[in-house]
């Protein structure tokens, strides 16, 4: 049943969509019926798959790079007070600037290739990863730190063996958010200037008023996003078996 | 430890109640105030003491034999040496901890001021007091976890670095959920970057009655088992001094009793400071039981329950002392809560 639930939801939504098309009799280029989208999906599957591959690569590269960067930044901020004062404003600005405004500049600097899109994804992912991980590092149970202090622990060992693992649940939340928003960066980057990727495909189809194809691309993107999210979520659960989790039955 | 500190220790040690010696004692041609057996002002410079060498003119330093409340402490700690001569200078046993002039102020509230206190080597010293009296902070000061405002200080007469001889146990077991039981027990060495002694951990698991639990995670253990693991982790540190802040208070009565017995068995011979709000626990375990009460708080002269710990809970002496302590605590509580409009308890009227 658990497995079928999303499928039922999916078909329910498709049925509602079909129903709206039927009763409003709307133009096909404004809202294509599901069947058109489906046939576009089948017809364009090779092209879509190629573009999806580009986008997926960008997302994954962005995730990996941003997670590494974010982790290192958060650790530095947690360990050095000075680093925090310097980095925190930059961090906030990185999130406050609209990606859409930055995209043309990044494309200008890094070219039409993958680099600019990965940079976009990194920019979007970096903040939630860094902010949540840093927050987790700051909120270590003071009792653990007291204990470590009476054990004459070395500061960087406390960071590595106490504060870091204690911050992992917070880090996991950040990574989940990051995974969910990661496609935005890649797609926006592709939209602004590229020769492949789902964003590029969307931009082209948009110019040609091929709405069914756009929906097909969005569908592929959704599948990528959902799959990626569940893979990351599952991985994080495996890495953090000690974390209380209501979704999994308590081990006895 | 500075010389003068040792002599102060001698006075407090040998005249724990000091009733007949109210007034001044001359120290190195300076007047040192002694009231209720506590030195309220310390000499600020070092020098050869004069007042322990012989009788002080006009004031009896020798305890009054007719006064029952005065004299050397009646009961010796199991491992402390017999100090028969109150005039000897070497009465500070290596390992004693001397807290002098400790103060704690929260905003406008002074919790304690100029508090002097000794934790004897090889003894279980209990500080019993109502919540909020500052006993946990005092323990944290000794543990080096809280700053001790000047001119307060903590001196240790032991040879090694004090901070490397302290182990700490809190009410929360502080087990790390991502580590296994065995890894939690070996945490200290890991945090110090030293090799973890696996065979010793196995032995320790056996001693706390959790052999075979090494690979389990703390979440799968009961509260009592978790606190046992915390005890094992404390023992793995193998330190002369153990500071315990209500380590058993979150456990049910039966489990608590078992853990108290285990702690006495495993920590025997070490210097232990146990902070608790449970008079029975203090009397079961403590060689010296102090009551910390009042605002600003004072630490009473110790009660020394007889017999080896853990003492039976149905021992008439223990029960009697428990009643007495409850009375004291209740009276102290009424002082503190006088302005809070809380109805006073009537423990002492029973």
Interface residues (C-beta under 8 A of the other chain):
Chain A: X141 X143 X144 X146 X147 X148 X149 X150 X151 X152 X153 X154 X157 X158 X161 X162 X165 X166 X168 X240 X241 X242 X243 X251 X252
Chain B: X140 X143 X144 X145 X163 X164 X166 X167 X168 X170 X172 X174 X176 X177 X178 X187 X188 X190 X191 X192 X193 X217 X219 X220 X237 X243
